[in-house]
Amino acid sequence: MWIIKYLEKIIENPEEMKKVKKFFLYFGVLLVAGDVILIALYLTDTAHLIHPYFPWDWVPGFSSLYGFVSTYLIVVISKWVGHAFLMKPENYYD
């Protein structure tokens, strides 16, 4: 249960939360850059680039960038829907 207390400590402290957000942003950028570098190094060995199914398969780093952006949007939109429609005020049943 130590991990739950550690996560609570991070969430409650705004400075720690900024560090966590910054870490994940840099990690996402690192994944996109790694995808670009790997495709550039092994361009002839990647079968999906030799015979692409879609036009965006030629763009290095597109898949990891698409995954990163779509995951971010899923979280942001879910939070918006939760706050706008699903959550009720604390005194809703009073």
N, C-alpha and C positions, 0 to 999 in steps of 0.2 A: 504493500500500500504506500510505500515511500514515493512511488512515481506520481500518485494522485496528489500528494501534498506538494511535491515539487512543481507539478503543472499548475496547481492553484496559486503557488507563490509567483510563478511567471505571469499568469493571467492577471493577477491583482496588481502587479507592479507595471506601470506604463513604460518605464525605461527598459525593463526586461522584454516586454512585448514588442517594443520597437526593434530590439536586437533580434528577436525571433523572426519578425517579418522581414527584416533586412537579410537575414541568413537565407530564408527561403527564396527571396527574390534573387539573390546572388546564385543560389543553387540552381534555380531555373535558367538563369542566363548561362551558367556553366554547362548545363545539359544541352542547351541549344548550340553553344559554341563547340562542345564535344561532338555533337552530331555533324556539324559543318566540317570539322577537322577530319573526322573518321570517313566521311563521304569523300572528301578531297583526297585523302590518302589511298583509299581503296575503291576508287571510282570504277575500275574495271571488274572488281570482284562482287559488286553489289548487283544482284539480278534484277531488283525492282527498278534500278536506274537504267539498266540496259534495255529492258522491256517494260516501260512504265504503263500502268493502267490508266492513270489520270495525268493531266498536264502538270499539276503541282508536284508530282513525284520527281520532277527535274530540279526543283528548288531545294538546295541543301538546307537542312535544319527546319523545314516546314513542318514535319510531323511533330517534333518536340515543341516547337513554338505553338502550334495549333493545340496540342495537348495542354500546355501550360496556360494559355489564354482561356481555353474552354473551361478548364477546372476552376480558374479564378472567377470567371463569369458565373459558373454554377453556384459557387459559394456566395457571391454578391447578390445574385438574383434570389437565391433561397432565403437569405437574410432579409431582403426587402419584402418578399412575400410573407414571411413569418411576422414581421413587424407591422405590415400594412393590413393583412387580412386575418391571420390566424391567432395572434396573441390578443388576449382580453385584458382589460384593466384589472388591477388587484381587487377592487371592490365590485367586480362584475356580479357575483352571486349574492351580494348583501341587499 
